[in-house]
């Protein structure tokens, strides 16, 4: 069972650089499912089981870029980032809350159908 924790803003760039180095290897691809949730549009899928090629935070533009095989997903103006870290050090889920309250939930897996993840 994973542990949910908030990633401090000052660690975002280094955290995702380390995530890519440790977890995104060609011998063990990661698939991602991305959902956007807001009060104005409801829950909308952005990508389902797309190969994850990288995640990068740019502090100058204050944007989190999620690089998928067929989609570049940009999260503008993130206010909080939460992750579910598994016992083996991998991340199974990521939740980004934008400054306007919109939430973006990403689930990561190495095969099979992702289990529902409930973040607080």
C-alpha positions as a Python dict, from the first residue, in 0.01 Angstrom:
ca = {
    (1, 'X'): (0, 0, 0),
    (2, 'X'): (137, 340, -98),
    (3, 'X'): (192, 651, 106),
    (4, 'X'): (33, 980, -1),
    (5, 'X'): (248, 1287, 45),
    (6, 'X'): (266, 1644, -75),
    (7, 'X'): (575, 1741, -273),
    (8, 'X'): (702, 2083, -157),
    (9, 'X'): (703, 2344, -437),
    (10, 'X'): (1078, 2405, -402),
    (11, 'X'): (1139, 2035, -478),
    (12, 'X'): (918, 1999, -788),
    (13, 'X'): (1188, 2030, -1056),
    (14, 'X'): (1434, 1797, -879),
    (15, 'X'): (1158, 1552, -781),
    (16, 'X'): (1045, 1495, -1140),
    (17, 'X'): (1401, 1484, -1271),
    (18, 'X'): (1470, 1203, -1023),
    (19, 'X'): (1138, 1036, -1111),
    (20, 'X'): (1236, 1023, -1479),
    (21, 'X'): (1585, 894, -1403),
    (22, 'X'): (1466, 613, -1175),
    (23, 'X'): (1135, 509, -1324),
    (24, 'X'): (1123, 585, -1695),
    (25, 'X'): (1343, 317, -1849),
    (26, 'X'): (1298, 160, -2191),
    (27, 'X'): (1313, -191, -2040),
    (28, 'X'): (1014, -119, -1812),
    (29, 'X'): (772, 128, -1977),
    (30, 'X'): (512, 313, -1771),
    (31, 'X'): (160, 385, -1895),
    (32, 'X'): (-40, 683, -1773),
    (33, 'X'): (-406, 773, -1745),
    (34, 'X'): (-485, 1145, -1706),
    (35, 'X'): (-816, 1294, -1587),
    (36, 'X'): (-907, 1661, -1546),
    (37, 'X'): (-1169, 1747, -1282),
    (38, 'X'): (-1329, 2087, -1238),
    (39, 'X'): (-1662, 2221, -1122),
    (40, 'X'): (-1727, 2378, -1463),
    (41, 'X'): (-1655, 2078, -1689),
    (42, 'X'): (-1684, 1782, -1452),
    (43, 'X'): (-1450, 1483, -1483),
    (44, 'X'): (-1292, 1461, -1829),
    (45, 'X'): (-1042, 1198, -1948),
    (46, 'X'): (-739, 1350, -2119),
    (47, 'X'): (-543, 1031, -2194),
    (48, 'X'): (-591, 662, -2123),
    (49, 'X'): (-301, 418, -2094),
    (50, 'X'): (-59, 628, -2298),
    (51, 'X'): (315, 558, -2272),
    (52, 'X'): (470, 805, -2027),
    (53, 'X'): (787, 959, -2170),
    (54, 'X'): (856, 1216, -1901),
    (55, 'X'): (737, 1474, -1650),
    (56, 'X'): (906, 1809, -1614),
    (57, 'X'): (838, 2117, -1403),
    (58, 'X'): (949, 2456, -1538),
    (59, 'X'): (961, 2714, -1255),
    (60, 'X'): (998, 3006, -1500),
    (61, 'X'): (663, 2937, -1665),
    (62, 'X'): (516, 2767, -1356),
    (63, 'X'): (399, 2471, -1564),
    (64, 'X'): (415, 2095, -1524),
    (65, 'X'): (457, 1915, -1856),
    (66, 'X'): (352, 1552, -1883),
    (67, 'X'): (501, 1399, -2197),
    (68, 'X'): (294, 1109, -2326),
    (69, 'X'): (345, 905, -2640),
    (70, 'X'): (71, 1084, -2838),
    (71, 'X'): (-9, 1383, -2615),
    (72, 'X'): (185, 1658, -2444),
    (73, 'X'): (-27, 1749, -2142),
    (74, 'X'): (51, 2087, -1984),
    (75, 'X'): (-68, 2178, -1634),
    (76, 'X'): (-49, 2555, -1604),
    (77, 'X'): (-16, 2732, -1270),
    (78, 'X'): (1, 2432, -1034),
    (79, 'X'): (-57, 2520, -668),
    (80, 'X'): (-10, 2177, -504),
    (81, 'X'): (131, 1843, -610),
    (82, 'X'): (53, 1521, -423),
    (83, 'X'): (190, 1176, -504),
    (84, 'X'): (123, 819, -399),
    (85, 'X'): (464, 658, -347),
    (86, 'X'): (469, 279, -333),
    (87, 'X'): (695, 69, -107),
    (88, 'X'): (935, 7, -397),
    (89, 'X'): (980, 384, -450),
    (90, 'X'): (765, 404, -761),
    (91, 'X'): (481, 653, -800),
    (92, 'X'): (138, 505, -870),
    (93, 'X'): (-57, 833, -876),
    (94, 'X'): (-8, 1206, -896),
    (95, 'X'): (-261, 1480, -824),
    (96, 'X'): (-203, 1839, -926),
    (97, 'X'): (-431, 2114, -798),
    (98, 'X'): (-417, 2428, -1011),
    (99, 'X'): (-462, 2773, -858),
    (100, 'X'): (-821, 2788, -995),
    (101, 'X'): (-911, 2469, -804),
    (102, 'X'): (-906, 2236, -1106),
    (103, 'X'): (-754, 1898, -1022),
    (104, 'X'): (-562, 1675, -1256),
    (105, 'X'): (-518, 1312, -1152),
    (106, 'X'): (-266, 1086, -1319),
    (107, 'X'): (-233, 714, -1257),
    (108, 'X'): (81, 525, -1355),
    (109, 'X'): (127, 155, -1412),
    (110, 'X'): (364, -96, -1560),
    (111, 'X'): (92, -316, -1714),
    (112, 'X'): (-270, -416, -1666),
    (113, 'X'): (-565, -195, -1582),
    (114, 'X'): (-499, 78, -1323),
    (115, 'X'): (-673, 47, -990),
    (116, 'X'): (-878, 345, -874),
    (117, 'X'): (-671, 587, -665),
    (118, 'X'): (-832, 814, -409),
    (119, 'X'): (-619, 1113, -310),
    (120, 'X'): (-716, 1368, -51),
}
